[in-house]
C-alpha cells in the first residue's frame, strides 16, 4: 500500500487557494473563510500524528476543513438560539433539508465505505477516460492536483473564464457518466 506523507511546510503554497475556493462558496465571507483555513492548518499540524496516509494531504485537510465549517455554523446558529444546522440536498428518494447531525463523520469509515470509495474512484477514472484529452488534463491539473488558477491558465494558454468553463463542462460530463454507469 502506497501511503501518503504529510508536508506541512508546503500546505499554504499547495492548498491555500483550493481550500479558500472551497470555503468561500460555503461561508460567503472572505475573513471567515481565511480564519477557517488558518484553523484547518493549525488543526492539521496538531493532528498530524493521526494521519494514516490512506488519503492525500488535500483530502485530509478538506475533511478537517469541513468539520471547521460545520463548527462555524453550529456556533453561529447557537448564538441565534438555534441548536442545529440545516443543509439543503437533493436525493431521488427524498428532497429537502436535513440536520447536520445526520451527516456521517468523515473519520468513521467502515470497510464497506472504503470499498465503495474505491469503486467510486475507479468509476471516476473510467469516466475521465471519456473526456476530451485537453479537458481531462485541465480538470486533473486544477481540480485533482490542486494547481493554482494562474499556473493552469499559463500551462494551457487560456483565460480564467475559459478555465472555469472547461472545469464546469468536465464536471457536468463526469456527473452524467457517473449517474449512468455508477449510480445505476
C-alpha positions as CSV (number, residue, x, y, z in Angstrom):
1,X,0.0,0.0,0.0
2,X,1.4,3.4,-1.0
3,X,0.9,5.7,2.0
4,X,0.8,9.4,1.6
5,X,3.1,11.5,3.8
6,X,2.4,15.0,5.2
7,X,4.5,18.0,4.3
8,X,3.1,20.9,6.4
9,X,5.7,23.3,5.2
10,X,4.1,23.3,1.7
11,X,0.5,23.4,2.7
12,X,-0.1,27.1,2.2
13,X,1.6,27.1,-1.2
14,X,-0.1,23.9,-2.4
15,X,-3.6,24.1,-0.8
16,X,-4.5,27.6,0.3
17,X,-6.1,28.6,-2.9
18,X,-8.1,25.4,-3.2
19,X,-9.2,25.5,0.4
20,X,-10.2,29.1,0.0
21,X,-12.3,28.5,-3.1
22,X,-13.9,25.5,-1.3
23,X,-14.7,27.6,1.8
24,X,-15.8,30.9,0.3
25,X,-18.8,29.4,-1.5
26,X,-19.9,27.8,1.8
27,X,-19.4,30.8,4.1
28,X,-19.6,33.7,1.7
29,X,-17.3,35.8,3.9
30,X,-13.6,36.3,3.0
31,X,-12.5,37.0,6.5
32,X,-14.3,33.9,7.9
33,X,-13.0,31.8,5.1
34,X,-9.4,32.8,5.8
35,X,-9.9,32.2,9.5
36,X,-11.4,28.7,8.9
37,X,-8.4,27.9,6.6
38,X,-6.0,29.0,9.3
39,X,-7.8,26.9,11.9
40,X,-7.6,24.0,9.5
41,X,-3.9,24.3,9.0
42,X,-3.4,24.6,12.8
43,X,-5.7,21.6,13.5
44,X,-3.8,19.6,10.8
45,X,-0.5,20.4,12.5
46,X,-1.9,19.3,15.9
47,X,-3.4,16.1,14.4
48,X,-0.6,15.1,12.0
49,X,0.3,12.2,14.2
50,X,-3.1,10.8,13.5
51,X,-2.6,11.0,9.7
52,X,-2.5,7.4,8.4
53,X,-1.5,8.2,4.9
54,X,-4.6,6.5,3.3
55,X,-5.8,9.7,1.7
56,X,-3.9,12.6,0.1
57,X,-2.9,15.6,2.1
58,X,-5.5,17.7,0.4
59,X,-8.3,15.2,1.0
60,X,-7.3,15.0,4.7
61,X,-7.2,18.8,5.0
62,X,-10.6,19.1,3.3
63,X,-12.1,16.7,5.8
64,X,-10.7,18.8,8.6
65,X,-12.0,22.0,6.9
66,X,-15.5,20.5,6.5
67,X,-15.7,20.0,10.3
68,X,-14.4,23.6,10.9
69,X,-17.2,24.9,8.6
70,X,-19.8,22.8,10.4
71,X,-18.5,24.1,13.7
72,X,-18.6,27.6,12.4
73,X,-22.3,27.3,11.6
74,X,-23.1,25.5,14.8
75,X,-21.6,28.4,16.8
76,X,-23.4,30.9,14.5
77,X,-26.7,29.1,14.9
78,X,-26.3,28.7,18.7
79,X,-25.7,32.4,19.0
80,X,-29.1,32.9,17.3
81,X,-30.7,30.4,19.7
82,X,-30.8,27.6,17.1
83,X,-29.1,24.3,18.0
84,X,-28.9,22.7,14.6
85,X,-27.8,23.5,11.1
86,X,-29.9,22.6,8.1
87,X,-28.3,21.6,4.8
88,X,-30.2,21.5,1.5
89,X,-29.8,18.4,-0.5
90,X,-31.3,16.5,-3.4
91,X,-31.9,12.8,-3.2
92,X,-34.2,10.8,-5.5
93,X,-36.0,9.2,-2.6
94,X,-36.5,12.4,-0.5
95,X,-35.8,16.0,-1.1
96,X,-35.4,18.9,1.3
97,X,-33.4,19.8,4.4
98,X,-31.8,17.6,6.9
99,X,-30.0,18.2,10.1
100,X,-26.2,18.3,10.1
101,X,-26.2,15.7,12.9
102,X,-27.5,13.2,10.3
103,X,-24.3,13.6,8.3
104,X,-21.7,10.8,8.7
105,X,-18.4,11.5,10.4
106,X,-15.7,11.5,7.8
107,X,-13.3,9.9,10.2
108,X,-15.7,7.0,11.0
109,X,-15.1,4.8,8.0
110,X,-16.0,1.1,7.7
111,X,-14.5,-1.5,5.3
112,X,-17.7,-1.1,3.2
113,X,-17.2,2.6,3.0
114,X,-13.6,2.2,1.9
115,X,-14.7,-0.4,-0.8
116,X,-17.4,1.9,-2.1
117,X,-14.9,4.8,-2.2
118,X,-12.5,2.7,-4.2
119,X,-15.4,1.7,-6.6
120,X,-16.2,5.4,-7.0
121,X,-12.6,6.3,-7.6
122,X,-12.4,3.7,-10.4
123,X,-15.7,4.8,-11.8
124,X,-14.4,8.4,-11.9
125,X,-11.2,7.4,-13.6
126,X,-13.2,5.4,-16.1
127,X,-15.5,8.4,-16.8
128,X,-12.5,10.7,-17.1
129,X,-11.3,8.5,-19.9
130,X,-14.4,9.6,-21.9
131,X,-13.5,13.3,-21.6
132,X,-11.6,15.1,-24.4
133,X,-7.9,14.9,-23.6
134,X,-7.4,18.7,-23.1
135,X,-10.5,18.9,-20.9
136,X,-9.3,15.9,-18.8
137,X,-5.8,17.4,-18.4
138,X,-7.2,20.8,-17.3
139,X,-9.6,19.2,-14.9
140,X,-7.0,17.0,-13.4
141,X,-4.4,19.7,-13.0
142,X,-6.8,22.2,-11.4
143,X,-9.3,20.0,-9.5
144,X,-7.4,16.9,-8.6
145,X,-3.8,18.1,-8.4
146,X,-4.9,21.5,-7.0
147,X,-2.7,23.7,-9.1
148,X,-3.3,27.5,-8.8
149,X,-5.6,29.0,-11.5
150,X,-2.7,31.2,-12.9
151,X,-0.5,28.1,-13.3
152,X,-3.2,26.1,-15.2
153,X,-4.0,29.1,-17.4
154,X,-0.4,29.7,-18.3
155,X,0.1,26.0,-19.0
156,X,-2.8,25.8,-21.4
157,X,-2.7,29.4,-22.6
158,X,-6.3,30.1,-21.6
159,X,-8.1,32.8,-19.6
160,X,-9.5,32.1,-16.1
161,X,-13.0,32.3,-17.7
162,X,-12.0,29.5,-20.2
163,X,-10.6,27.5,-17.3
164,X,-13.8,27.6,-15.3
165,X,-16.0,26.8,-18.4
166,X,-13.8,23.8,-19.1
167,X,-13.9,22.7,-15.4
168,X,-17.7,23.1,-15.5
169,X,-18.1,21.1,-18.6
170,X,-15.8,18.3,-17.3
171,X,-17.8,18.1,-14.0
172,X,-21.1,18.0,-15.9
173,X,-19.8,15.2,-18.2
174,X,-18.4,13.3,-15.2
175,X,-21.6,13.6,-13.3
176,X,-23.7,12.4,-16.3
177,X,-21.3,9.5,-16.8
178,X,-21.4,8.6,-13.1
179,X,-25.2,8.8,-13.0
180,X,-25.4,6.4,-15.9
181,X,-22.6,4.0,-15.0
182,X,-22.1,4.1,-11.2
183,X,-25.4,5.2,-9.6
184,X,-27.5,2.7,-11.6
